[in-house]
Each structure stands twice: as structure tokens, then as C-alpha cells.
Amino acid sequence: ALDPDIIFLDPGNMNLVMDEYTTNPDYFKSVRAVQNGKVYTMPSFNNCGMNISYALMNAYYAGIILFPEEFSDVDIAHKSSEILIFFLGQNTYHTMAEGGLYYGSITIGE
């Protein structure tokens, strides 16, 4: 039942995932999403309260991954920039990424 096709993980908590991988690598190796390289980062948007800008950015990123044809014209960096400027008045996308909150694929166990 716990064999998803795609997994989204908060990059801010990857140390916890890697610790779990260390204690139980066979479980992770048995998960279809891990086997097929379909594990992606997605920053948390409700850690200490709702972060609407992250929630919107996450929705677009999920669309890019889950529905690539329908979202083929969306570049996550550009769309995130638009959202961040609207809500914050400045583009902090690269600062986010430099701080470890980024969108991309990851390999569990590396």
C-alpha cells in the first residue's frame, strides 16, 4: 500500500530521510518512486504557519511533475519569481535555493 509512483519531500528535512535510509535501506530500495527516480523536493509551506507563496509555488511544481504536458510552458524559477514579487515585493527564489529550499529531483541514499 505504501508504494507511491512519485514522492515529494521537503528538502529542509532531508537529513531525517537520510537517517531513516541508513537504518532501513531495503525499504527505500523497494519503493517504486525511488527505483524509478521519481523523488522530488518541495519546500514545506505550513511549518510555522501558512506560507501562501510557497503553497502556490508548490502547486505549480506539482503540476509540472504530475502533468508535464499541461504545464510544459511553466518554468518554476520564473513562476516562483512572479509569485514572490507579488507577495513579498522581491524575488527571493535564488536565496531560497541557496538556503536549501529548492525544487528538483533527488536520489535517496546519496
NORVEN-V478742 format. One record per residue. RES is the residue in one letter. BURIAL is 1 if it has 24 or more other C-alpha atoms within 12 Angstrom, else 0. D_FIRST is the distance of its C-alpha to the first C-alpha in Angstrom with 2 decimals. Layout:
RES/BURIAL/D_FIRST
RES/BURIAL/D_FIRST
This chain:
A/0/0.00
L/0/3.81
D/0/5.69
P/0/8.09
D/0/11.31
I/0/13.51
I/1/13.93
F/1/17.00
L/1/18.48
D/1/21.74
P/1/24.28
G/0/26.13
N/0/23.48
M/1/22.93
N/0/24.81
L/0/22.11
V/1/19.42
M/0/21.91
D/0/22.69
E/0/19.10
Y/0/19.06
T/0/22.28
T/0/20.98
N/0/17.70
P/0/18.12
D/0/16.19
Y/0/12.84
F/1/13.84
K/0/15.25
S/0/12.09
V/1/10.33
R/0/11.31
A/1/13.01
V/1/15.01
Q/0/15.97
N/0/17.17
G/0/18.97
K/1/17.24
V/1/17.42
Y/1/20.03
T/1/22.06
M/1/22.67
P/1/25.05
S/1/24.23
F/0/26.26
N/0/26.17
N/0/26.98
C/0/30.33
G/0/30.55
M/0/29.69
N/0/30.80
I/0/31.24
S/1/32.24
Y/1/29.07
A/0/26.95
L/1/28.84
M/1/28.67
N/1/24.90
A/1/24.69
Y/1/26.88
Y/1/25.00
A/1/21.64
G/0/23.64
I/1/25.08
I/1/21.76
L/0/19.85
F/0/23.00
P/0/25.41
E/0/27.93
E/0/28.37
F/0/28.74
S/0/30.70
D/0/33.77
V/0/32.23
D/0/32.94
I/1/30.97
A/1/33.97
H/0/36.38
K/1/34.28
S/1/33.59
S/1/37.32
E/1/38.15
I/1/35.83
L/1/37.07
I/0/40.67
F/0/40.29
F/0/38.84
L/0/40.52
G/0/43.53
Q/0/42.66
N/0/40.21
T/1/38.32
Y/1/35.61
H/0/37.03
T/0/37.58
M/0/33.93
A/0/32.94
E/0/35.57
G/0/34.17
G/0/30.69
L/1/29.18
Y/1/28.63
Y/1/26.54
G/1/25.49
S/0/23.13
I/1/22.53
T/1/21.62
I/1/19.81
G/1/21.96
E/0/25.23
